[in-house]
């Protein structure tokens, strides 16, 4: 089966969970011998893992030919474009404004990030998607998150192939209900055109059904997973000092410091814990628009000397943070899934997660509290930091539970959905 995928970020250059999930999904699918994946990115950096799929850079795909011959274009595209396609693209499709957007080779340039002109990049991405859909041979289109839905729709209109969209989050999650009408419109348009909507949790599926008015029959909960730890990461985790020997315990928050993630509840719960003991430190790793507010809140609560803000972490830095942590906390107000608690539990770090998170649907060996219940959250932090047996139990059982949640199983489920969509 040949799948044309549209994504926005991919390891090692990631800014959030979307890139991690995109890697896991594609890797899990690739374990099936007949799976052929072409993954499109705004701007590849050259160090992505291409061992199990083909990566196409939108910024490297010509859409306007600047007075060059057909032979040159044919050579650039490795002979994949027929003459009639070339002339149609040159003469009939692209308007003057598109011509002006391109470089000397006729390619639109992308930042590969989330710039201030994000809407322009989304529109340009969808333009290039139409070109790629004409060049590539594929059975199905799979678009990840709202940024690529217009591209998926364009590719579907060009090719007539079915469209699967993957809802990693909705604007209801990102905005605490203060929805951006433009983003909502893009999300709903993608859902309306999709033949199948994969949602990272039942929580997200219900949001799609109730707030975007989608047919429940085409909405499927497709939970995320984790990969086995690499040898390098295992070596990092092995360096952890035994829990009983750690005089000061460390409780960690790791993620975007934005209102969706509930960082203020973490700080308030920490203040309650520190009224009972001073032998606990708190780490808020990440970056975001609420970071300065959280620094000021910690100072206002008189706990700044017990708080650390190391900034954004990625790659092995994440696992070094888990190695040095005794408890992981994810107090998200609205979390479509949340991979980080699984990664923490995989490293033997007991986790406290909000009941308002999608991963709470598949995790049992952790502590679940309402995000707003700072008293319950503080009690859980204190108990895990002071009760050796309780900590050891959740560390061991949590690791065993997460080891059974694999991307290979997710890939098998997605493949079955693909087959059903194509057969329909």
N, C-alpha and C positions, 0 to 999 in steps of 0.2 A: 504494500500500500504506500502511495506517495502522498505526503502531507506538506502543504505550504503553510508555514507558521509565521505569524507576525508578533514580534515582541518589542520591548522598549529598552530592556537592560539585560545583561548576561554576565556571569562571573568571568574574570575577577573584578570587573568594574560594576559594582552594584551600589545602589543608594537606598535599598530597602528590601523587603521580602519578595518583591516581584521577580527580581533576577534569580534569587535562590530557588524559587518555585519553578521558574522557567527551565533552569538547569535540571532540576529533579525530574520534571515531567518528560523532557526530551530524552534524558538519559534512561529513564524507566521504559519509555516507549522503544528506545533503540535496542533494548535487550531482546526484542522480537525480531527474528532473522529477516522477515520480509518488509520491515519498516524502513522507509526512505524519507528522511525529514530534511526539508529546506527551511532554515530559520532566518528571517529577515530582521535586521537591526538598523536603527537610524545611522549609527556610526560605529562599526567594529574598530577595536583598538589593535587588533593583530595578535593578541596573546590569549584569545578565547580557545577553549578546547574544541577542536574541529574533528576529533577522532571518530565521532559517532553520528555526525550530520554535516550538511553543507550550510555555511553561513554566507548570506548575501548582505552587503552593506548598501543601504539606500543611498548613501553619499557617494557610492562608487558605481551607481547605475545610471548611465546616460539616458536622458529623456528628450533632449534637443540636440540635434547634430549641427555644429557650427561650421558650415561650409566644408565639411569633410566628405570624402568619397564613401560609397557603399562598401568598398573593399576594406577601408579602414575600420568602419563600424563592424563589419563582419568579423574582422580579425579581433577587435576588442571584445566582442561577445562570443568568441570562439565558435563562430559559424552557426549560432543558434537562431539567428533571425533571418527569415526569408526576405527577398527583395521587396515583395509587396508590403510586408510589415514595416520595413524601413521607410518606404515612401509614405505610407499612411501616417506613421508617427511624425515624419518630417513635415508633411504638407497639410494634414487634416486635423490633428488633435490638439496641439499645444498653442495657446494664445501668446501674445507678445509679452504679457507679464511673466509668464513661465520662462520664456526665453531669457529675460533679464535676471531671473533668479539663479541661473546656472553658471557654472564656471566655464573655463575654456574647453573642457571636454563634454560640456552639456550635462553636468551632474549638479543636483541641488545639494548644498552642504547642510549638515545637521550638527548640532552641538553634542549629541549623544547623552544629554542630561535633561534637566527640567528647567529650561530658561524662562525668562520673563515673557518671551514671545512663543510660549508653548503652543498656543492655538495655531499659530502659523506653521510650526513644525508638524503638528498633527495633520493639517491640511496638505502640506507638501509630502508628508509620508504617504498619504492616501493617493496622491498623484503618481508617485513612483510605484506604488503597489499595482496600479493598473498596468504599467509597463511590464513589471515582473510577471503578472498574471498572464500576459500575452506570450511571454518568453518560456515560461516553465510548463512542464507536464506534471499534473498532480490530480489526485482523486478527491481531495477535501481540503478546506481552508480552516485553520485554527487560529483565532485572534485572541491575544492575551491582554485583558484589561481595556478600559475605555479609550486609552490613547491610540489603540490600533483598531478599534471597531470601524471607523470610516474606511480604513485600508481593507479590512475584511469585506465590507459591503461592496467596495469598488471591485475587488478581485472576484467576488461572486457575480456581480453584474457583467463583468467582462468574460468570465469563463463558464458561467452556468453551473459551477460546482457548489455543493452544499457548504454552508458556513456553520462552524462551531465557535462559540465565543466562551471565554473563560473569565468568570467574574471573580477576580481576586479581592475586590473591595468595591463598594459603591460610595457615592458622595454622601449618602446618609451616614456612613461610618466615619468618613474623613471630617465631616463638618458638624457632627453632633446635631444633625437635623436642620442646620442652616444651609440648605442645599443651594448650590450654584446652578441657576436655571440653564446656563449653557452646557455645563458638564452633564446635568441630568438629561438634557435633550440628546446629547451624543450617546449617553449610556442607553437610553430608551430606544433610540433609533437602531443601535446595534442589536439590542434584544429583539426588537420587532422583526428584523431581517434574518435573525439566526434560525437555523434549523434545529439546533440543540444548544442549551445554555448550561454550562458546567459551573457550579457554584462551590466555593471552597468549604462550605459548611451548610448545614440545614438552616442555621441562623440567617446566612446570606440568601439561601434559596427562598425563605419566607419573605425577606425584604424585596427580592426580585418579583415575587408573585404579588405581594400586597401593594407595593409602592410603584412598581413599574408595570403592573397589570398584565403579567405574562401568564400563558397557559401552563398550569402545573405539570402537564404531561411532557412538556419539552424542557423542564428544569430539573437538573440532577445534582444532588450533593456529591461533590468529589473532593474529599478531604486530602490535605497535603500529607507529607511524610518526611522522613529524614534518610540520609545515606549512612552506611557504616562509617565509623571514624577511620580516617586514613592513619597510616603508621605514624606519620609526623604528629598528628593530633593526639593519638594515643600516647606518644612519648611526652607530649606537653602535659596531658592530664595526669600521667603517672607521677609527675613532679609535685603533686599536691601533698602537703603535709597532712597526716591523719587528723581527723576532726577533733579528737580528744586532746591533741597536742597544740591546738591553735588557741592561744590565750585570748586573742581578740577575734571575734567572728565577723564575717563580711556578708552583708545583704546587698544584692545587686539588682538594679533596673537597667536593662539594656535595650535601647530602641530609640525611635524618633521622639524627641521631647516636644510633643504637640498635644493639643487638647484631646485628640482621639485616644491617646495612650494613657491618659489619666495620671500624669506625673505628680500633680499636686496631692493626690491621695497617697502616693508613696511617701512624700515628704511629711505629710500630716501623721501618717501611721508611724513613721520613723520617730517623730517627736514624742509620740506616746510610748514607744519602746524605750527611748532614752530617759524617760522619767523613772523607769524600773531598773535600768542597768546602764553603765557607761562602757561596757566591754564589747560593744558592737559598733562597727563602722558601716557606713552606707555609701554605695557607689552608684551614681547615675551616669551611665555611659551612653553617649549619643549626642546628637545635635538637633536643633529645631528652634522654632520661633518662640518657645516658652522657656528656653534655657536660662536667660537672664532673670526671668520671673522666679524660677525655681531656686536660683542662687540667692536671690533676695528673700524668698520665703524661708529657706533654711537659716539664713541670718536672723530673720525676724523671730523664728522659733528658738533661737539660741543654740542651734545644733550645727553651726557651720564648721566647727572644729571636728565633727564626726562625719562630715560629708565630703565626697570627692567627685569631681566632674572631669573625667579624663578625655571627654570628647568622643567623636565618631570613631567606631572601631569596625574593622572588617578582616576577613581571612583569619589567620591564626591569632590575631589580636583578640578576637571573640573568645577563642578557646583558652587563651591565657587568662582572660577575665573570669571564665568559668572555673579554671583551675584554682584561682585565688578566692573564689566565692564559696560560701557555705549555704546560702539560700538564694534562690532566684525569684523575683516578683514581677508579674505582668498585670498591672491593675487597669487594663484597658477599659474605657467606657463602652466602646463598640469595636470589637476585633473580629473581622471576618473569619480568620483562622488563628494565626499566631504560631509561627514555626519555632521561635526562640525558646519557649519552654521545653519543647521536645529536644532541642539541642542541649539545653542545660541538663535535663534529666538523663540524656545519653551520656553525659560526662559525670554522672553521679551527684548532681546538685539537686536536692529537693526543691520543688517549685510551688509557688502560690500564684494562682491565676484567677482572673475574674470570671464569674459565672456568665458574663456577657461576651465571652470569647468562643469562637467556633471550635478551637481545639478542646474545650471543655466537654464537647460531645463524644470524644474518643479517648480521653484520658481519665483514669480512675485513681492512679497512684500518685496523687498530688492533692493539694489543699485548694478548695474553691471558695471564694467569698464574693459578695457583691462588691463592685468597684467602689461604691460610696461608703461601705461599712469599714471605716478606718479602725474601729475598735476590734473587729474580727480579724482584720488584716494584721494589726499590731500583735494580737494574741498569737496568731499563727507564726509570725516572725520570731517572737520571743520563745515560743515553745520549741521551734526547730533549732534555735541557737543555744538552748539551755538543756534540752532533753536528748542525751546521747542516743538512747535506744530508739526514740522516735525518728531522729535524724537518720540513723543507720537503716532503719526499716524503709523509709521513703526513698532513700538514696539507692538501695539495692532493688527494691520492687519497681521503682520508677524506671531504672535502667532496663530491667527485663521487659517491662511493658513497651517501651519505645523501640526496643530492638525488633519488635514484631510489626512495626509500622513502617513499611518500606516503599520506596518509589517504584520498585518492580511490580508490586501489587497494584499500585495506582495506575501504572502503565497498562497493565492487563485490563483493568476496568475501563480505562479510556479507550482502549482498542475495541472492546465490546461495544461501546457507545458509537465509535466510528462505524463499525459494521452495521449497526442498526440504522444509523443515519443514511448511509449509502444504499442500503437495501430498500429503505423507504422511497 
